[in-house]
């Protein structure tokens, strides 16, 4: 079955398992306390007196989960579940208790029917879509105001980014040798800081970048500038772990010394580590897009790079995010102010 293969791919990744748990919680609220109790670490469990049957109770609930409820979830239900899933991706530290619980084989096995039922919901069909024609750039009000958006001379910033990463790797190696330990550098694999604009697709609920944010600071206001693609663009599509690994294999940039410690905490793996060299990618492509599906099945795990003994990781990307390396975008309309309500809903300010 096609859905079973895709469901297993989803459950092979930490964010994929997390979305299955989040939609289950959205559909059946009574599952929430069972999951919260079962995921407690030992010290917290001792303090609060967790039942010795907590995990068994959760497994029983998953085994009898009413799968038909997932077909009733609407666009907003899935968007909020995706928001929680994305925000819980924090790749500078060890996985949280929920991620560790969901990775246990007994739990993963019982999540398979839930994953299949989720993918049967037609609203998930668009998750694997490529970059859309309607894009938007956002400026978090709390971080960047007045907004600054650079749409020209992008390549020069990406080239400076490469030099900065190489310098940081050299400096990290010297620190590691001097102190006999691994230096914790930047945890992300995005081309940042480089000035390369990043965008997400536009939906009736606003650009997805408002809703889906790794390491979210829960900002309540953002300026959104819709953009148009001015000419045909060469876009590399990251649709899963294989395509991300292919990108790192074709355009390798060594980051072992600067990322070994921080990514070891996140994945339990020591590397060696590569990321795509975005300045080299920019020679062949105008942009790189990570689809929503690509993010769910790729982010936050060590991925072998073919033809090497190294690994790579997708970290810091927003689902459906595109980084642009060429001057192919132009503004479309006026900047809009969007606000988040107390119930986590983003709407355009009146």
C-alpha positions as CSV (number, residue, x, y, z in Angstrom):
1,X,0.0,0.0,0.0
2,X,1.3,3.4,-0.9
3,X,0.1,5.0,2.3
4,X,1.8,2.4,4.4
5,X,5.1,3.1,2.8
6,X,4.7,6.8,3.3
7,X,3.4,6.3,6.8
8,X,6.6,4.3,7.7
9,X,8.7,7.1,6.2
10,X,6.9,9.5,8.4
11,X,7.4,7.4,11.5
12,X,11.1,7.1,10.7
13,X,11.7,10.8,11.5
14,X,11.2,12.6,14.8
15,X,9.0,15.4,13.4
16,X,7.0,12.8,11.5
17,X,6.3,10.9,14.7
18,X,5.4,14.1,16.5
19,X,2.8,15.1,13.9
20,X,1.1,11.7,14.3
21,X,0.9,12.3,18.1
22,X,-0.3,15.9,17.7
23,X,-3.1,15.0,15.4
24,X,-4.1,12.2,17.7
25,X,-4.3,14.6,20.5
26,X,-6.3,17.0,18.4
27,X,-8.8,14.3,17.6
28,X,-9.1,12.7,21.0
29,X,-8.5,15.0,23.9
30,X,-8.7,12.2,26.5
31,X,-5.3,10.9,25.1
32,X,-3.5,14.0,26.4
33,X,-3.2,13.2,30.1
34,X,-2.1,9.6,29.2
35,X,0.7,10.9,27.0
36,X,1.8,13.6,29.5
37,X,2.1,11.0,32.3
38,X,3.8,8.4,30.2
39,X,6.4,10.8,28.9
40,X,7.6,11.9,32.3
41,X,11.3,11.3,33.0
42,X,12.2,9.2,36.1
43,X,13.0,12.1,38.4
44,X,9.7,13.9,37.6
45,X,7.8,10.6,37.9
46,X,9.2,10.0,41.4
47,X,8.2,13.5,42.4
48,X,4.6,13.2,41.2
49,X,4.1,9.5,41.8
50,X,3.5,8.2,38.3
51,X,1.4,5.1,38.0
52,X,3.6,2.0,37.1
53,X,1.1,1.2,34.3
54,X,1.4,4.7,32.7
55,X,3.0,3.5,29.5
56,X,0.8,0.4,29.3
57,X,-2.2,2.7,29.6
58,X,-1.0,4.8,26.8
59,X,-0.3,1.8,24.6
60,X,-3.8,0.5,25.2
61,X,-5.3,3.8,24.2
62,X,-3.2,3.9,21.0
63,X,-4.2,0.3,20.2
64,X,-7.9,1.2,20.4
65,X,-7.6,4.7,18.9
66,X,-10.7,5.7,16.8
67,X,-9.0,6.2,13.4
68,X,-12.1,7.6,11.8
69,X,-11.7,10.8,13.9
70,X,-8.6,11.8,11.9
71,X,-10.8,12.1,8.8
72,X,-12.8,14.8,10.5
73,X,-9.9,17.1,11.2
74,X,-10.0,20.3,9.2
75,X,-7.4,22.7,7.8
76,X,-7.1,24.6,11.0
77,X,-6.8,21.5,13.1
78,X,-3.9,20.2,11.0
79,X,-2.3,23.6,10.9
80,X,-2.2,23.9,14.7
81,X,-0.9,20.3,14.9
82,X,1.9,21.2,12.5
83,X,2.6,24.3,14.4
84,X,3.2,22.3,17.6
85,X,5.2,19.7,15.7
86,X,7.5,22.3,14.2
87,X,7.9,24.4,17.4
88,X,9.1,21.3,19.3
89,X,12.1,20.9,16.9
90,X,15.1,22.3,19.0
91,X,18.3,20.9,17.6
92,X,20.8,22.3,20.0
93,X,19.7,20.0,22.9
94,X,18.7,16.4,23.6
95,X,15.3,15.4,22.3
96,X,12.5,16.2,24.7
97,X,10.6,13.6,26.7
98,X,7.8,13.3,24.2
99,X,10.1,12.7,21.3
100,X,12.0,10.1,23.2
101,X,8.7,8.3,24.1
102,X,7.5,8.4,20.5
103,X,10.7,6.8,19.3
104,X,10.2,3.7,21.4
105,X,9.4,0.7,19.1
106,X,6.2,-0.3,20.9
107,X,4.8,3.2,20.5
108,X,6.0,3.6,16.9
109,X,4.3,0.3,16.0
110,X,0.9,1.6,17.3
111,X,1.4,5.0,15.6
112,X,1.4,3.3,12.2
113,X,-2.4,3.0,11.8
114,X,-2.6,6.6,13.0
115,X,-0.1,7.7,10.4
116,X,-1.9,5.9,7.6
117,X,-5.3,7.4,8.6
118,X,-3.7,10.8,8.7
119,X,-2.4,10.4,5.2
120,X,-5.9,9.3,4.1
121,X,-7.1,12.8,4.9
122,X,-7.2,14.6,1.6
123,X,-6.0,17.8,3.3
124,X,-2.5,16.2,3.6
125,X,-2.2,15.8,-0.2
126,X,-0.6,19.2,-0.6
127,X,2.2,18.5,1.9
128,X,4.5,17.3,-0.8
129,X,3.9,20.2,-3.2
130,X,6.8,22.0,-4.7
131,X,7.4,25.7,-4.3
132,X,4.3,27.7,-5.1
133,X,4.0,30.8,-7.3
134,X,2.6,32.9,-4.4
135,X,5.3,33.5,-1.8
136,X,5.7,35.8,1.2
137,X,8.6,37.1,3.3
138,X,7.9,38.0,7.0
139,X,9.5,40.2,9.5
140,X,8.9,39.4,13.2
141,X,7.9,42.7,14.8
142,X,9.8,42.0,18.0
143,X,13.1,41.3,16.2
144,X,13.1,43.4,13.0
145,X,11.4,46.7,12.8
146,X,11.4,48.7,10.6
147,X,11.4,45.8,8.1
148,X,14.4,45.3,5.8
149,X,14.1,43.1,2.7
150,X,17.0,42.7,0.3
151,X,16.1,41.3,-3.1
152,X,19.2,42.3,-5.1
153,X,22.9,41.4,-5.1
154,X,22.0,38.2,-3.0
155,X,24.9,36.2,-4.3
156,X,27.5,38.3,-2.6
157,X,26.0,37.7,0.8
158,X,25.9,34.0,0.2
159,X,29.6,34.0,-0.7
160,X,30.4,35.9,2.5
161,X,28.4,33.3,4.4
162,X,30.6,30.5,3.0
163,X,33.8,32.3,4.2
164,X,32.3,32.8,7.6
165,X,31.4,29.1,8.0
166,X,34.9,28.1,6.9
167,X,36.5,30.6,9.4
168,X,34.2,29.3,12.1
169,X,35.2,25.7,11.4
170,X,38.9,26.6,11.6
171,X,38.4,28.5,14.9
172,X,36.3,25.7,16.4
173,X,39.0,23.2,15.6
174,X,41.6,25.3,17.4
175,X,39.3,25.7,20.4
176,X,38.7,21.9,20.5
177,X,42.4,21.1,20.3
178,X,43.2,23.7,23.0
179,X,40.6,22.6,25.5
180,X,40.2,19.0,24.6
181,X,36.5,19.2,24.1
182,X,34.0,19.9,21.4
183,X,32.9,23.5,20.9
184,X,29.2,24.1,20.5
185,X,28.7,26.2,17.4
186,X,25.6,27.2,15.5
187,X,23.0,24.5,15.4
188,X,21.3,25.3,12.1
189,X,22.0,24.3,8.5
190,X,20.3,27.2,6.8
191,X,22.3,29.9,4.8
192,X,22.1,32.4,7.7
193,X,23.3,35.0,8.2
194,X,23.8,35.7,4.5
195,X,21.0,38.1,3.5
196,X,19.4,35.5,1.3
197,X,15.7,36.0,1.5
198,X,13.6,33.1,2.7
199,X,9.9,32.8,1.9
200,X,7.0,30.4,2.5
201,X,3.8,29.8,0.5
202,X,0.7,32.0,0.9
203,X,-2.5,30.4,2.1
204,X,-5.9,31.9,3.1
205,X,-4.6,31.6,6.7
206,X,-1.5,33.7,5.9
207,X,2.0,32.6,4.9
208,X,2.9,29.3,6.5
209,X,6.0,30.9,8.0
210,X,3.7,32.6,10.6
211,X,2.4,29.2,11.8
212,X,5.3,26.8,11.4
213,X,8.5,27.9,13.2
214,X,11.3,25.8,14.6
215,X,12.5,27.0,18.0
216,X,9.5,29.4,18.1
217,X,9.7,32.5,20.4
218,X,5.9,32.8,20.1
219,X,5.9,36.2,18.6
220,X,2.4,37.8,18.4
221,X,2.9,40.2,15.5
222,X,4.6,40.1,12.1
223,X,4.8,42.1,8.9
224,X,4.2,40.1,5.8
225,X,5.4,41.1,2.3
226,X,4.0,39.1,-0.5
227,X,6.4,38.5,-3.4
228,X,6.2,37.5,-7.0
229,X,8.7,35.4,-9.0
230,X,9.8,37.6,-11.8
231,X,11.3,35.0,-14.1
232,X,11.6,31.2,-14.4
233,X,13.7,30.0,-11.4
234,X,15.8,26.8,-11.1
235,X,14.6,25.4,-7.7
236,X,16.1,22.4,-6.0
237,X,13.3,20.5,-4.2
238,X,14.0,18.8,-0.9
239,X,11.4,16.1,-0.7
240,X,13.0,13.9,1.9
241,X,16.2,12.7,3.5
242,X,17.6,11.3,0.2
243,X,17.3,14.6,-1.6
244,X,18.8,16.5,1.3
245,X,21.7,14.0,1.4
246,X,22.2,14.4,-2.3
247,X,22.5,18.1,-1.9
248,X,25.2,17.7,0.8
249,X,27.0,15.1,-1.4
250,X,27.1,17.3,-4.5
251,X,28.0,20.6,-2.6
252,X,29.8,19.5,0.6
253,X,30.9,21.9,3.2
254,X,32.7,20.4,6.3
255,X,31.3,21.5,9.7
256,X,32.4,18.7,12.0
257,X,34.4,20.8,14.4
258,X,31.7,23.5,14.8
259,X,28.7,21.3,15.0
260,X,29.9,18.0,16.5
261,X,28.9,18.8,20.1
262,X,25.6,20.5,19.5
263,X,24.4,17.9,16.9
264,X,25.6,15.0,19.1
265,X,23.3,16.3,21.8
266,X,20.4,16.5,19.4
267,X,21.0,13.1,17.6
268,X,23.4,11.0,19.7
269,X,25.7,10.9,16.7
270,X,29.2,12.3,16.5
271,X,29.5,12.8,12.8
272,X,31.7,13.7,10.9
273,X,29.2,16.3,9.6
274,X,28.6,18.1,6.3
275,X,26.1,20.7,5.2
276,X,25.4,22.0,1.7
277,X,27.7,24.8,0.6
278,X,25.1,27.3,-0.3
279,X,27.5,29.5,-2.3
280,X,28.2,26.4,-4.5
281,X,24.5,25.5,-4.7
282,X,23.8,29.1,-5.9
283,X,26.0,28.4,-9.0
284,X,23.5,25.9,-10.2
285,X,20.2,26.8,-8.6
286,X,18.3,30.0,-7.9
287,X,16.6,28.6,-4.8
288,X,16.2,25.6,-2.6
289,X,12.7,24.6,-1.3
290,X,12.0,22.2,1.6
291,X,8.4,21.0,1.2
292,X,6.2,20.5,4.2
293,X,6.5,16.7,3.7
294,X,10.3,17.0,3.2
295,X,10.6,18.7,6.5
296,X,8.5,16.2,8.4
297,X,10.5,13.2,7.1
298,X,14.0,14.8,7.2
299,X,14.5,17.4,10.0
300,X,16.4,16.6,13.2
301,X,18.0,13.3,12.4
302,X,21.5,12.2,11.2
303,X,21.4,11.4,7.5
304,X,24.3,9.5,5.8
305,X,25.8,11.4,2.9
306,X,26.3,9.0,-0.1
307,X,29.9,8.4,-1.2
308,X,31.3,9.6,2.2
309,X,31.6,8.5,5.8
310,X,29.9,11.7,6.9
311,X,26.4,12.7,7.9
312,X,24.2,15.7,7.5
313,X,21.2,17.2,9.2
314,X,18.3,19.5,8.2
315,X,18.0,22.0,11.0
316,X,16.6,25.5,11.3
317,X,14.4,25.3,8.2
318,X,10.7,26.2,8.3
319,X,8.4,23.7,6.5
320,X,7.7,24.9,3.0
321,X,10.5,27.4,3.2
322,X,12.5,28.5,0.2
323,X,15.9,30.3,0.3
324,X,16.6,32.4,-2.8
325,X,20.1,32.9,-4.1
326,X,19.3,34.9,-7.3
327,X,17.6,38.2,-7.9
328,X,14.3,36.7,-9.1
329,X,11.8,38.1,-6.6
330,X,9.8,41.4,-6.6
331,X,7.4,42.9,-4.1
332,X,3.7,42.3,-4.7
333,X,1.3,44.8,-2.9
334,X,1.8,46.5,0.4
335,X,3.3,45.1,3.6
336,X,0.6,43.6,5.8
337,X,0.4,43.4,9.6
338,X,-0.6,40.0,11.0
339,X,-1.5,39.3,14.6
340,X,-1.8,36.1,16.7
341,X,-4.8,35.8,19.1
342,X,-4.8,34.2,22.5
343,X,-6.0,30.9,21.0
344,X,-3.0,30.8,18.6
345,X,-4.8,31.9,15.5
346,X,-3.1,34.3,13.0
347,X,-5.3,36.9,11.3
348,X,-4.6,40.0,9.2
349,X,-4.9,43.2,11.3
350,X,-7.8,45.4,10.3
